[in-house]
Amino acid sequence: MPPAELGSVKSAMRVLDLFEYLRRWNAAQTHTQIAAQLGIPKSSLTQLLKTLVNRGYLEYDPIGKGYFLGPAVVALGQRSAETRDLVEVAENVLAEIARTTSETCALNVLKGDHSEVMATANGTHRLHYSMRVGDMAPLYATSGGKALLAYLPDEMRQDYLSRVHFEAITPRTIGSVAALDNEIAEIRRGGVAFVTEEFTPGIAGMALPILSRSGFPLAAINIALPVARYDAELKHRCLTALEMAVKLIRQRAGVD
């Protein structure tokens, strides 16, 4: 391993050791205590602590001159807990959507540049689309992914658009940043993401985001159905079911 990579790994290990050490003590620890316990040179530790305080992962007590875990660490744990809560709540709601619409539906969360299915319920028609827990798809190619992407904070969305590479999954898959940016604007205006045969030939989809109190997309709930059955009446019925589902999930998960 090159020296630069060794240095990066060592720095990462120091951060993890520091977090675990402070979590074990559950109390502020001084610069001297941390250096002695973790064997980190004081000069290196000073810069590390300063960086972590600036990013919110640590807080400094000027009276006791100690460091303790900050709100950014807590936020990471809360995000994980929120996802688990949403999945638990969503399972019953998805079953109800499948019952009232007879179509397949799923709960999707952000996973890097992809959406991941966390819970699903299959439709009752003989001809239906199946989604499985763990299925992944590019954000630009599915209704659930587009609903997540459209409501990401501007900085995250622009970062994604600056580096996204489009794969022609089907002949109808979106293929340019300009087209995707225009579609994102439309989703934000109407509140709903739609796709037609962009990820799977013969399948259409629609999705709504589940937003946190601050407006971050915690998840998206989508319905996928064969194009052959997709008409105005079914579209209206599915959208009504999705709107009710988002409301129920937010209430039961304590997001509202």
N, C-alpha and C positions, 0 to 999 in steps of 0.2 A: 504493500500500500504506500503511495507517495506520501512524503512528509506533510504536505498541506492537508491531505485527507486524514492523516493520523491526528493532526491538530484539531480538525473539525470534530472528529469522533471524541477526542479527549474533552473538548469544550462541552459537547452534548452530554457526556457522562457526568461532568461536573454539575451541570444544571439539574439533571435528574437526581443525582446524589443529594444536592442541596434541597430540592423539593421534598424528597423522602425524609431527610434529616429534620427539616422544619415541621413536617407533618407528624413525625413520631413525637417530637417534643410538644407540639401544639402550643408553643409559647415563643416569644421573641428571643432570638439568639444574637449575641454581639458578633462583630467582625472577628474578634480574637477567638471566640468560641468556635465559630464556623471554620476558620482557618485551621485551628488545632484539631478539630474533630475529623475534618475531611481531607486534611493534608494538602490544602491548596495554598500556594505562595500568596502572601498578603497583597503583593502588587497585582497579581492576576485576579485575585478575589475582589479587590476594590472595583475594578472595571466591570466585572461580571455582575456584582451587586448593583452598581449604578445603572447598568443596562436593564436589568430585570425590574428595578424600581421605576424607571422611565416608561417601561412597557406595561406596568400595572401588575406584574406577576409577583412582585414583592412590595411590602410597605415598610417604611422606616419609622421607628419610634425615637424622636429626638431626645426625649427625656431619659428613657432607659438605654438609648443607643443600641437598640436591637432591631433585627429584621424578622418579619413574619410573612406568611403567604398572603398575597394580595387578591383583589377582586377578579383579576383576569383568570387566575387559577380556579376560583369558585365558579366563574362563568362557564369554563370548560366543562366542569362537572354538571352544572345546571343544564347545559345543552344536551349532554348525554341522557340525563334524567328526563328531560322534556321529550326526547325521541322515544324512550321506553314507554313513557306515559301515553304518548300519542298512539303508539302501536297497540297497546293494550286496549285503549278506548276504541280505536278504529275498527278492530276486528268485528265487533257486534254491529257497528254502523255499516260496514261494508256488506255484511250479510244481509242487512235490510235493503241496501241499494240493489243488490243482486236480486232480491225477492221482488221488489217493486218495479224494477225495470227489465228483469230477466236477462240483464247483460253483465259482463265481467267488469269488475272494478278493482282498484288497487290504491294503496297508500305508498307514495314515493318520497324519498328523501335525497338530499344532495350528497353525492359521494365524489368529491373532486370535480372533474369535468363531466360527470355522468349523473344520472338519476338511478337510484336503486329501489327495487320493490321490497317493502318491509312487511306488507300484509296484503292479502288479496282474497277475493271471493268470486267464484266462477258463475257465469250466467247459466240459466236453466234451459235455454234453447239447445236443440240438438247440434245446431251449427253455432259455435261460440268461440271466441278467442280466449286462450288461456295465458295467464301470467303467473309466474312462480316467484316465491320469496327468494331474493338474491339476484333476480334478473337485473342486468345493467343495460343502460342505453345512453348514447350521447345526449346531452341536454338539448341540442338543436333538432333532434329527430322525433321526439315524442311529445304528446300533449302535457304529460306530467313534468317532463324536463323543461319544456318551454315556460310552464307556469312558475317553476322554481327560478329559472333564469331571469324572467321578466321582473321579478320582485327582489332580486338581489340588490344590495346597496350599490350605488353607481360605481364606486371604485372597484368592487369585485366584478361587476358586469363588464366594465370596460377592460379590465385585465383579461377576462375570459375572451372577449371579442378580439383583443389584440393578438392572441396566439392560437385561436381555434383553427383546427384543420378539418375541413369537411370531407366526409366519405360519402360517396354516392351509394347509399345502402339500397335504395330503390330509385327508379327513374324520377320520382317525385320528391326525393329528399332535397331540402333546401341546400343551396350551394355557395352562398356568398354572405359576407358580413353585412353588406348593405341591405340585402333582402331580409336577413335575420333581424337586423336592427329595426327595420320598418315593421316587422311582425311583432317584435317586442313592444314597440310603441302602441300598436293596435291592441295587444293583450292588456296593456296597462289601461288603455281607454275603456275597453269593454269588460275587463276583469276575468275573461275566459280564454284559455288556450285551446286551439283546434289543430288537428292534423288529419290529413286524408292520404293514406297509403305512403307516408313518408318513412315509416320504419318497417312496416309489413304490408306487402301487396294485398289489397282487398279489405284492409282494416282501417277504420276511422277512429278518432279519439277526441275526447274533450276533457279538460281538467281545470280545477280551481285551486289556488294556493291556500294553505292554512298559515296565516300570518301570526307572528308573535305580537305582543303589545307594542313593540317598537317598529313593527312593520317588516321584520325579517321573515323570509319564507321557511318555516319550520318543516313543512312537508307540502305535498300536493296530492290531491285525490282525483283520480281519473276514471273514466269509463271507456272501454274499448269494445268496438262492435263491428260486425261485417258491414261493408258499404252497401251490400245488397238489401239490407234492412233499414238503412239510414234515411229517414224522411223527416219532414218538418214536425210531425206529431211526436215521433220518438225523440228527436233532438230536444224538444220542449220538455218532455217527460224526464229525460236524463239530466238536463240542466236544473230542473226543479229538485230532483233527487240530490244532486251534487250540492246545491245551495243549502238544503236542509242538513246534509251530512256535515258540511263545514261548520255550520252553526252548532250542531250537536257535539262534534268533536272538540271544538273550542270550549264549549261550556263544561263538558265532562272532564276535560284535561286541565281545566282551571286557567285557560289562556285568556278568556274574557274577563 
